[in-house]
């Protein structure tokens, strides 16, 4: 995989959100049958991981043949400080352990006045 997509999310603190994605490489859907998936968001200043998801644990594979997934961000995940975080989705090839970045970008957490 050579095509890394830029993806930016914006969500308020303590809110649930589901983000659908189709994983592609140069415009072609990537079959996911041979991959494990990992989504991570981190504080760019401290390099501290604030959200960690994987297939079956916050990432749902909707259509493996056509690369369609959903990333489920929960109110517990977004109960963090406001600000701009880095995030990425990585595919790990099960047979070889090779890693491919499907997307990267920013996760902006905005203030919520509701607990």
N, C-alpha and C positions, 0 to 999 in steps of 0.2 A: 504494500500500500504506500502510495506516494503523496496522495492528496489529503492535506490536513485542513479541515474546515475551521473557520473562525466562528465561534458560537458565544454569544453573550446573553446572560440571564439577568433579570432584575426581579426581585421579590422582597416583600416586606418581612420584617421579623415575625416569627411565630405563625407563619402561614404555610399551608400545604399546597403543593403545586406538582402537577405531572407534566413532564416535557416529552413529547414524542419526537423521535428521530429516525431517519433512514440513513444508515451508514453506507456511504458510497466511496468509491475510489475512481477519480477521474470521470465522475458522472454515472458510474455503473454500480448498482447495488452489490454489496458484499455479503455473500452467504456466511452465516455465523456458526454453522455446525461444528467447525473445528476450532472455535475460539471461546475463551473466557473473557468477560468484560469487567472493567474496573473504572469507576468514576471517582475522582478525588477533587476536592476543593481545599485550598490552603491559603493561609495568611501569607502574603508575599513578603512581609517584613520579618516575621519570625520563622517562616517555613514550617509552621505548625499546621497539620492536617485538621480541618474542621468538619469535613464531610467525607465519608468513605462508603461507596456503594459497590455492589458486585451483582452479577447475574444470580437471581434467586434471592437477593438481599437488597432490594431497592431498585434493581434494574429488571424489568420484565421484557422477555423476548416475545414479541407479538407474532412475527413472521421471520423465522430464521433464514429461510431461503432468500428472502428479499431484503434482509438487513434491517428490519423494522423493530425498534425497541421503544420502551418508555422508561424514563428516569423519574423516580418518585422521590421528591424532596418533601420532607415532613416538617411539621411545626416544631418538632424537637431539633431537627437539623438547622432550622433557621432561627433558633433561639440563641443567637450569637450577636456580637457587636456589629453595629452598622459599619459599612465600608465596602471596599472593593477587594475581592478575593480572586485568585487565579484558579481556574478549573480546567480539567481535561478528562477525556474518555479514552482509555487505552484498551486495545484488543491484544490478548495474549494467545498465541497459537498453541493449542494443547499438546501437539505432538513434538514440537521443537522448543517451546518456550520463547520464541521470538515475539517481540513486542512491536505494536504499531499504534501510533496515535491517530485516532479517528477525528477528534476535534480538540481544540483548545480555545481559551478565551477568558472572559471575566464573569464573575458572579457578584452582582451588586446587591447588598442587603440594605434595605431602606428602613427607616424608623417606623415602628408601629406603636400607637398609643394604647392599644388594647393588649392586656395580658392574656 
